[in-house]
Amino acid sequence: MDIHLHDAGTLGHFEYEMILERIHAFGLQGKVNIAHGFALSTVPASRQESLLKELGEAGVLWSTVAPVGSARLPLQLMKNNSVRLGLGTDGIRDLWSPYGDGDSRRASRRA
């Protein structure tokens, strides 16, 4: 399951709590990806490490970009708590805009 999150602050933190609750309720350990998840950098430091521990134990995968205008994700804490991380982009050949078709093979031939 891929959950695309952009909310920050209290709302973003609440969303992580709800995701963890549902992972445990429905046996989704190892089957959830959080895309972007910029709110992690706004979670209070006093809660950040324990939240990452819970996410790591639930087998959550994280995929994100290098966000412009957002605080950095706590990469070392994520690694220390076994939160798997993937990096990429969704702004050059994304499939939901009218620009391009998502075929990176064709784009590489034009370059």
C-alpha positions in Angstrom: 0.0 0.0 0.0 1.4 3.4 -1.0 0.4 6.4 1.0 1.4 9.8 -0.4 1.7 12.3 2.4 2.5 16.0 2.2 0.9 17.3 5.4 3.2 18.7 8.1 3.1 19.5 11.7 0.4 18.1 14.0 -1.7 16.8 11.1 1.2 14.9 9.6 2.1 13.4 13.0 -1.5 12.3 13.5 -1.4 10.6 10.1 1.6 8.6 11.1 -0.2 7.5 14.2 -3.2 6.4 12.2 -1.1 4.6 9.7 0.6 2.6 12.5 -2.7 1.8 14.1 -4.1 0.4 10.8 -0.9 -1.5 10.0 -1.3 -3.4 13.3 -5.1 -3.7 13.0 -5.0 -5.2 9.5 -1.7 -7.1 9.6 0.0 -4.9 7.0 3.6 -5.1 8.4 6.1 -4.8 5.6 3.4 -3.8 3.1 3.2 -0.1 3.5 5.2 2.6 1.8 5.0 6.3 2.8 5.7 8.5 -0.2 7.3 11.9 0.7 6.3 12.0 4.3 7.8 15.5 4.9 6.0 15.8 8.3 8.6 13.5 9.8 11.0 16.4 10.0 8.4 18.4 11.9 7.6 15.8 14.5 8.9 17.0 17.9 12.4 15.6 18.6 11.0 14.1 21.8 8.7 11.9 19.7 10.7 11.5 16.5 12.9 8.6 17.5 10.2 6.5 19.1 8.0 7.1 16.1 10.8 5.9 13.8 11.3 2.9 16.0 7.6 2.0 15.6 7.7 2.6 11.8 10.8 0.4 11.5 9.3 -2.4 13.5 6.2 -2.2 11.3 8.4 -2.6 8.2 7.4 0.7 6.7 9.3 1.6 3.5 9.8 5.3 2.8 10.2 6.9 -0.6 10.8 10.5 -1.0 12.5 13.3 -2.9 15.0 16.0 -1.8 12.3 18.4 -0.8 12.6 22.1 -1.6 11.5 24.4 1.2 11.1 21.6 3.7 13.3 20.5 6.6 15.5 17.6 6.0 14.3 14.2 6.9 16.3 12.6 9.8 18.1 10.1 7.6 20.5 8.8 10.2 17.6 8.2 12.7 15.7 6.5 10.0 18.6 4.2 9.3 19.2 3.6 13.0 15.6 2.4 13.3 15.5 0.2 10.2 13.2 2.4 8.2 14.1 1.5 4.6 14.4 4.6 2.4 14.2 5.1 -1.4 14.9 8.3 -3.2 13.7 9.5 -6.5 11.7 12.2 -8.2 8.1 12.7 -9.4 8.6 15.9 -11.2 10.3 15.2 -14.5 8.2 12.5 -16.2 5.3 12.0 -13.8 2.4 10.1 -15.1 -0.4 12.3 -13.7 0.6 15.5 -15.7 0.1 16.2 -19.4 3.8 16.3 -19.9 5.5 13.0 -21.1 4.3 9.5 -20.9 6.5 8.1 -18.2 8.7 6.2 -20.6 12.3 6.8 -19.4 13.7 4.8 -22.3 12.3 7.2 -24.8 13.4 10.2 -22.7 16.9 9.0 -22.6 17.0 8.7 -26.4 16.0 12.4 -26.7 18.7 13.5 -24.3 
